[in-house]
């Protein structure tokens, strides 16, 4: 992190804004906790990616939440390209003063430069590939730009720079690790899969009782994640010899179904709980 921090700080004078890509299903856990302190007062945009898998109502709440904090946030789907044009427009709106200042000084051709950051696996590469197409700019040709930084030309008014290094999530927070493992952003072989499934059950019981009913025919209130996991196992007939519920098999099935959106579009972290 120290090296990335230094590299980003070096680059700051060359950029106009920072776009942080996060996973719309876990907008809290998929952020880098130090980003704001690294970028100081640089304008920041949040790109809630993977909206195709997130709960649209929860994404709308997050966009409102950030708006109330004075931060532009938009939902995008890098896989399909949805929201990419909205991103270009949002940058130009966010930096309208800068564009006007360039125009006033006769610097009409000067592009806005945005650094794209985010923890691993949120979709930064997919985003840049999708937005940039094939006209990759050569870093070497740009005066004042450190060799090795990857600039991507989007159009005459916009250039993007990939994160110079790796920004990690807040791994010391156990919940963060669990939620990123749930979404598949970190390998789940470091965390017990049954525990992950129990955590998922806790969230489903609290926010998605309707989906539990629809997919697993679960009725009633569950306050305990493990009890719910057992009930799901029972409904699916995952019973071992001797009549015990096979919670390990149930956990694997549930995680797989969640990651493939079989339970529907689910957001694990809600804006209302963050307020
Ligand atoms: P990076 O480490 O931040 O550069 O992340 P990548 O661009 O490599 O993406 C990580 C994974 O997320 C890949 O498997 C992508 O295909 C997937 N991904 C990226 N954007 C989306 C999206 O909008 N929707 C879905 N469903 N998957 C996405």
Boltz pocket constraint, residues with backbone or C-beta under 6 A from the ligand:
constraints:
  - pocket:
      binder: B
      contacts: [[A, 49], [A, 50], [A, 51], [A, 52], [A, 53], [A, 76], [A, 77], [A, 78], [A, 79], [A, 80], [A, 118], [A, 119], [A, 120], [A, 121], [A, 122], [A, 123], [A, 124], [A, 125], [A, 126], [A, 127]]
      max_distance: 6.0
